[in-house]
Amino acid sequence: MIDSVNRRNVLLSAGTAGLIGGLAAPAFAEPGPGTTTETAPAGFDPAPFAKQTIKFAVIGLDHYHIFGITQAVQRGGGKLVKFYATDPKAIADFKKQFGDITLAKSEDEILNDKSITLVCGAPIPDLRAPLGIRVMKAGKDYLSDKPGITTLNQLAEVRKTVAETKRKFAILYSERLEVKAAIQAGYLVEQGAIGKVIQTVNLAPHRIGNADAGARPEWFWHKARYGGILTDIGSHQIEQFLYFTKSTTARVVASQAGNVAHPQYPEFEDFGDMVAVGNGGTGYIRVDWFTPNGLSTWGDGRLFLVGTEGSIELRKYVDIAGRKGGNHLFIVDKKGVRYIDCNGVILPFGPLFVRDILDRTDHAQNQEEALLTAELVLTAEKNATKPIVA
């Protein structure tokens, strides 16, 4: 059963390709009268994983992505036994969501608990890799929010510790691994529905909220804390590029990042894009913090897959053409145009990841894939030029 749902054991390296003007990105927001509508099947059978279990803990609640990370591990059979944080509101919110879980007195209480197999973490981004290194040295696996690594020096130390300890340093790139439309797109690509994917186009706008009214914590505005916009938001998109093109080597050939419209926060980056070329295809990524308050959700995330025999568009979180909810998939092939509702797709990451921990396999995420993704965005950020907006 595991082999039939393997998420691909590949050494994925990423980048993006082609500047905007040269891209062939189809737009299917308003399909024509010939469009057929269908519902995607579940795609994954959780039954073989129902009895598996591990004990895990959480350290760091600075980004509420930790809620989704925790839920993913619980779906795989993980039993949350402890957590450690210091912010009273975050502690209260976490307990409200997950029950009266034991609040550890210190990080060391968790690291020294031999019954705990996995630690999940979402502290401030620049603290995530050091935490993961301590976790691995304590003999446990680690699952980080993205970005899991904010400097190339951290990356080198993580790779060294992985090699020495043989523990996992996983990063939950949730915009693919925890989005049902993206999972369905993966199934379609594996089935050859659009031929070979030769290009991906990722558009990933995000919303800050009212920047002058404390919508974000202080660390959010400082590049040294979050790693820059390409390292942060861009990591999701690079991971998708390499996954869908099946690239095993790649390089970033152009990148830009900077502050376009937030002069009151001079260290903040609100816009960036990347161009990369891989041995499986090319891709373009644009990330920004300009989602207007009038949109019903935090961002109109879109993914375009250009294949040799068809195209796929995902509108992950909203369809501004009027369909309710998210997880919208549009596919065009030689037979016609189809709209697929992906909300019934089962997310496989949690069950596969827990099984990986038990069996020391890498069906949910390949270790090199996770770290190579980080390397590419860190390199893109390091070499980025200032945006040209005039």
C-alpha positions as CSV (number, residue, x, y, z in Angstrom):
1,M,0.0,0.0,0.0
2,I,2.8,2.4,0.9
3,D,4.4,2.1,-2.6
4,S,1.1,3.0,-4.3
5,V,0.9,6.3,-2.5
6,N,4.6,7.1,-2.4
7,R,5.0,10.9,-2.8
8,R,8.1,10.2,-4.9
9,N,11.5,9.6,-3.5
10,V,13.4,12.1,-5.5
11,L,16.3,14.4,-4.9
12,L,14.5,17.6,-6.0
13,S,16.3,20.8,-6.7
14,A,14.5,23.8,-7.9
15,G,14.5,27.1,-9.5
16,T,12.3,29.0,-11.7
17,A,12.6,30.0,-15.3
18,G,11.6,32.6,-17.8
19,L,10.8,36.2,-17.0
20,I,7.2,37.1,-17.0
21,G,7.0,38.3,-20.6
22,G,8.0,34.9,-22.0
23,L,5.6,32.7,-20.0
24,A,2.8,30.6,-21.4
25,A,0.3,30.6,-18.5
26,P,-3.2,29.7,-19.4
27,A,-6.1,31.3,-17.5
28,F,-9.2,29.3,-16.9
29,A,-11.0,31.4,-14.3
30,E,-14.2,31.6,-16.4
31,P,-14.5,28.3,-18.3
32,G,-16.6,28.3,-21.5
33,P,-19.9,26.5,-22.1
34,G,-18.1,23.3,-23.1
35,T,-16.6,22.8,-19.6
36,T,-17.6,19.6,-17.7
37,T,-17.7,19.5,-13.9
38,E,-16.6,16.6,-11.8
39,T,-15.5,15.8,-8.2
40,A,-12.1,14.4,-7.5
41,P,-12.0,11.0,-5.7
42,A,-10.4,10.7,-2.2
43,G,-7.2,9.5,-3.8
44,F,-5.6,8.1,-0.6
45,D,-6.7,5.3,1.7
46,P,-5.8,6.0,5.3
47,A,-7.0,2.6,6.6
48,P,-3.6,0.9,6.5
49,F,-2.3,3.6,8.7
50,A,-5.1,3.7,11.3
51,K,-3.3,1.8,14.1
52,Q,0.1,3.5,13.8
53,T,1.1,5.9,16.6
54,I,4.0,8.0,17.9
55,K,4.3,10.5,20.8
56,F,5.2,14.0,19.7
57,A,5.6,17.4,21.2
58,V,5.5,21.0,20.0
59,I,8.1,23.8,20.7
60,G,7.4,27.3,19.5
61,L,4.1,28.9,18.7
62,D,5.3,32.1,17.1
63,H,3.6,31.3,13.8
64,Y,0.1,29.7,13.9
65,H,1.0,27.4,11.0
66,I,1.9,25.2,14.0
67,F,-1.8,24.4,14.3
68,G,-2.0,22.9,10.9
69,I,1.3,21.1,11.4
70,T,0.0,19.6,14.6
71,Q,-3.2,18.5,13.0
72,A,-1.3,16.8,10.1
73,V,0.7,14.7,12.5
74,Q,-2.4,13.8,14.5
75,R,-4.1,12.7,11.3
76,G,-1.2,10.3,10.9
77,G,-1.7,8.8,14.4
78,G,0.6,11.1,16.4
79,K,-0.3,11.6,20.0
80,L,0.5,15.2,21.2
81,V,1.8,14.8,24.8
82,K,3.6,18.1,25.6
83,F,4.3,21.6,24.3
84,Y,6.5,24.5,25.2
85,A,6.0,28.2,24.6
86,T,6.1,31.4,26.7
87,D,3.5,33.7,25.2
88,P,0.3,33.5,27.3
89,K,-2.1,34.2,24.4
90,A,-0.4,31.6,22.2
91,I,-0.5,29.1,25.0
92,A,-4.2,29.7,25.6
93,D,-5.0,29.5,21.9
94,F,-3.1,26.3,21.5
95,K,-4.9,24.7,24.5
96,K,-8.2,25.8,23.2
97,Q,-7.6,24.0,20.0
98,F,-5.9,20.8,21.3
99,G,-7.1,20.4,24.8
100,D,-5.4,20.4,28.1
101,I,-2.0,19.3,26.8
102,T,0.9,19.4,29.3
103,L,2.8,22.7,29.1
104,A,6.5,21.8,29.7
105,K,8.5,23.8,32.1
106,S,11.4,24.1,29.6
107,E,12.5,23.0,26.1
108,D,14.9,20.6,27.8
109,E,12.0,18.8,29.5
110,I,10.8,17.8,26.0
111,L,14.3,17.1,24.6
112,N,15.1,14.8,27.6
113,D,11.8,12.9,27.4
114,K,12.8,9.6,25.8
115,S,9.2,8.7,25.0
116,I,8.8,11.6,22.5
117,T,9.8,10.6,19.0
118,L,9.1,13.8,17.1
119,V,9.2,17.5,17.8
120,C,7.3,20.0,15.7
121,G,8.3,23.6,15.8
122,A,7.2,27.1,14.6
123,P,9.3,29.6,16.6
124,I,10.5,32.8,14.9
125,P,12.0,31.6,11.6
126,D,15.7,32.3,12.4
127,L,15.3,30.1,15.5
128,R,13.9,27.1,13.7
129,A,17.1,25.5,12.3
130,P,18.9,25.8,15.7
131,L,16.0,24.2,17.4
132,G,16.0,21.4,14.8
133,I,19.7,20.8,15.4
134,R,19.1,20.5,19.1
135,V,16.2,18.1,18.5
136,M,18.2,15.9,16.2
137,K,21.1,15.8,18.7
138,A,18.6,14.7,21.3
139,G,17.8,11.7,19.2
140,K,14.4,12.9,17.8
141,D,13.0,13.8,14.4
142,Y,12.0,17.3,13.6
143,L,9.2,18.9,11.6
144,S,9.5,22.6,11.0
145,D,7.2,25.3,9.7
146,K,8.6,27.0,6.6
147,P,11.1,28.5,6.2
148,G,12.9,26.0,8.3
149,I,16.3,27.6,7.5
150,T,17.1,31.3,7.1
151,T,20.9,31.3,6.3
152,L,23.3,29.2,4.2
153,N,25.4,28.7,7.4
154,Q,22.4,27.2,9.1
155,L,21.8,25.0,6.2
156,A,25.4,23.6,6.3
157,E,25.0,22.9,10.0
158,V,21.6,21.2,9.5
159,R,23.1,18.9,6.8
160,K,26.0,18.1,9.0
161,T,23.7,17.2,11.9
162,V,21.4,15.1,9.7
163,A,24.4,13.1,8.5
164,E,25.7,12.6,12.0
165,T,22.5,11.7,13.8
166,K,20.5,10.0,11.0
167,R,17.4,11.9,12.2
168,K,14.9,13.7,10.0
169,F,14.8,17.5,9.5
170,A,11.5,17.9,7.7
171,I,9.8,21.1,6.5
172,L,6.1,21.2,6.0
173,Y,5.7,23.1,2.6
174,S,2.0,23.3,3.2
175,E,1.0,25.0,0.0
176,R,1.4,21.6,-1.8
177,L,1.4,19.0,1.0
178,E,-1.7,20.4,2.8
179,V,-3.7,21.7,-0.2
180,K,-6.2,19.2,-1.6
181,A,-6.1,20.7,-5.1
182,A,-2.3,20.4,-5.2
183,I,-2.5,16.8,-4.1
184,Q,-5.0,16.1,-6.9
185,A,-2.8,17.9,-9.4
186,G,0.0,15.6,-8.4
187,Y,-2.1,12.5,-9.0
188,L,-3.1,13.8,-12.5
189,V,0.5,14.5,-13.4
190,E,1.6,11.1,-12.3
191,Q,-1.2,9.6,-14.4
192,G,0.1,11.5,-17.5
193,A,-3.0,13.6,-17.8
194,I,-1.2,16.5,-19.4
195,G,1.9,14.8,-20.6
196,K,5.2,15.9,-19.3
197,V,5.2,19.1,-17.2
198,I,7.6,21.5,-18.8
199,Q,6.8,24.7,-16.9
200,T,5.2,25.8,-13.6
201,V,4.0,29.3,-12.9
202,N,3.3,30.1,-9.2
203,L,1.5,33.3,-8.2
204,A,1.5,33.6,-4.4
205,P,0.1,36.9,-3.1
206,H,-0.4,37.3,0.7
207,R,-2.1,39.8,2.9
208,I,-0.4,41.7,5.8
209,G,-3.5,43.2,7.3
210,N,-3.3,46.7,8.7
211,A,0.4,47.2,8.9
212,D,0.2,50.2,11.1
213,A,-2.2,48.7,13.6
214,G,-0.1,45.9,14.9
215,A,-1.4,43.2,12.6
216,R,2.0,41.5,12.7
217,P,4.6,40.8,15.4
218,E,7.8,42.9,15.5
219,W,10.0,40.2,14.1
220,F,7.9,40.0,10.9
221,W,9.4,43.3,9.7
222,H,13.1,42.3,10.0
223,K,14.7,40.3,7.3
224,A,17.3,38.8,9.6
225,R,14.5,37.1,11.5
226,Y,12.4,35.7,8.7
227,G,15.0,35.3,6.0
228,G,13.5,37.5,3.2
229,I,10.4,37.1,1.1
230,L,12.0,34.6,-1.3
231,T,13.2,32.4,1.6
232,D,9.9,32.7,3.3
233,I,6.9,32.5,0.9
234,G,9.1,31.5,-2.0
235,S,10.0,28.2,-0.3
236,H,6.5,26.8,-0.9
237,Q,6.7,27.7,-4.5
238,I,10.1,26.3,-5.3
239,E,9.1,23.0,-3.7
240,Q,6.1,22.8,-6.1
241,F,8.3,23.7,-9.1
242,L,10.7,20.9,-8.5
243,Y,7.9,18.4,-7.5
244,F,5.7,18.9,-10.6
245,T,8.6,19.1,-13.1
246,K,10.4,16.2,-11.5
247,S,13.6,18.1,-11.5
248,T,16.5,16.6,-9.7
249,T,19.0,19.4,-10.5
250,A,18.2,23.1,-10.9
251,R,19.6,26.6,-10.6
252,V,18.1,30.0,-10.0
253,V,19.0,32.1,-12.9
254,A,17.4,35.4,-11.8
255,S,15.8,36.8,-8.7
256,Q,14.7,40.1,-7.3
257,A,13.3,41.1,-3.9
258,G,12.7,44.4,-2.1
259,N,10.5,46.9,-0.4
260,V,8.1,48.6,-2.8
261,A,5.5,50.2,-0.6
262,H,6.3,49.9,3.1
263,P,9.0,52.6,3.7
264,Q,8.0,52.6,7.4
265,Y,9.6,49.1,7.7
266,P,12.9,49.5,5.7
267,E,14.1,45.9,6.5
268,F,10.9,44.4,5.1
269,E,10.5,42.8,1.7
270,D,7.0,43.0,0.2
271,F,7.7,41.9,-3.4
272,G,9.9,39.3,-5.1
273,D,10.2,36.9,-8.0
274,M,12.4,34.1,-9.2
275,V,13.4,32.5,-12.4
276,A,14.9,29.0,-12.5
277,V,15.8,26.2,-14.8
278,G,15.8,22.5,-13.8
279,N,16.6,19.3,-15.6
280,G,12.9,18.5,-15.7
281,G,11.5,21.9,-16.7
282,T,11.3,25.6,-16.0
283,G,9.3,27.8,-13.7
284,Y,8.5,31.3,-12.6
285,I,7.5,32.4,-9.1
286,R,6.0,35.7,-7.9
287,V,5.4,36.4,-4.2
288,D,4.1,39.5,-2.6
289,W,2.3,41.1,0.4
290,F,-0.3,43.0,-1.6
291,T,-3.5,41.1,-1.3
292,P,-6.2,43.8,-0.8
293,N,-8.5,43.7,2.2
294,G,-11.5,43.3,-0.1
295,L,-10.6,39.7,-1.0
296,S,-12.5,37.1,1.1
297,T,-9.3,35.3,2.0
298,W,-5.6,36.0,2.6
299,G,-4.5,35.4,-1.0
300,D,-5.5,34.3,-4.4
301,G,-2.8,31.6,-4.7
302,R,-2.6,30.2,-8.2
303,L,-0.5,27.5,-9.8
304,F,-0.2,26.8,-13.6
305,L,1.2,23.6,-14.9
306,V,2.1,23.6,-18.7
307,G,2.4,20.1,-20.0
308,T,3.2,18.7,-23.4
309,E,-0.4,17.4,-23.8
310,G,-2.4,19.8,-21.7
311,S,-2.5,22.4,-18.9
312,I,-3.7,22.6,-15.3
313,E,-4.6,25.7,-13.3
314,L,-5.2,25.6,-9.6
315,R,-7.1,28.3,-7.7
316,K,-6.2,27.0,-4.3
317,Y,-8.0,29.3,-1.8
318,V,-10.6,31.3,-3.7
319,D,-12.2,31.5,-7.2
320,I,-12.9,35.2,-7.8
321,A,-15.1,34.1,-10.7
322,G,-17.7,33.0,-8.2
323,R,-17.4,29.4,-7.1
324,K,-17.5,29.0,-3.3
325,G,-14.6,27.9,-1.2
326,G,-11.2,26.7,-2.5
327,N,-9.5,23.8,-4.0
328,H,-10.5,24.5,-7.6
329,L,-8.7,22.7,-10.4
330,F,-9.1,23.4,-14.1
331,I,-7.7,21.0,-16.7
332,V,-7.5,21.3,-20.5
333,D,-6.4,18.4,-22.6
334,K,-7.0,17.1,-26.1
335,K,-10.5,16.0,-25.1
336,G,-11.8,19.3,-23.7
337,V,-12.0,21.4,-20.6
338,R,-12.9,20.1,-17.1
339,Y,-13.4,21.7,-13.8
340,I,-12.6,19.4,-10.8
341,D,-13.8,20.1,-7.2
342,C,-11.0,18.8,-5.1
343,N,-12.5,19.3,-1.6
344,G,-13.0,15.5,-1.1
345,V,-9.4,14.6,-1.6
346,I,-7.7,13.1,1.5
347,L,-4.4,14.7,2.5
348,P,-1.7,11.9,2.7
349,F,1.2,13.8,4.3
350,G,0.5,13.1,8.0
351,P,-0.1,9.3,7.7
352,L,2.9,8.9,5.4
353,F,5.2,11.0,7.6
354,V,4.4,9.1,10.8
355,R,5.0,5.9,8.9
356,D,8.3,7.3,7.8
357,I,9.3,8.0,11.4
358,L,8.4,4.4,12.4
359,D,10.0,2.7,9.4
360,R,12.9,5.2,8.7
361,T,11.6,5.7,5.2
362,D,11.0,8.9,3.2
363,H,7.6,8.4,1.4
364,A,6.1,11.7,2.7
365,Q,9.2,13.9,2.1
366,N,12.7,13.1,0.9
367,Q,15.3,14.6,3.1
368,E,17.4,16.0,0.3
369,E,14.3,17.5,-1.3
370,A,13.5,19.5,1.8
371,L,17.0,20.8,2.2
372,L,17.6,21.4,-1.5
373,T,14.5,23.5,-1.6
374,A,15.9,25.6,1.2
375,E,19.2,25.9,-0.5
376,L,17.7,27.3,-3.7
377,V,15.6,29.9,-2.0
378,L,18.5,31.0,0.2
379,T,20.7,31.4,-2.9
380,A,17.9,33.3,-4.7
381,E,17.6,35.7,-1.8
382,K,21.4,36.1,-1.5
383,N,21.7,37.0,-5.2
384,A,18.5,39.0,-5.6
385,T,18.5,42.4,-7.2
386,K,16.2,45.3,-6.2
387,P,12.7,45.2,-7.9
388,I,12.3,47.3,-11.0
389,V,8.9,49.0,-10.5
390,A,9.3,52.2,-12.5
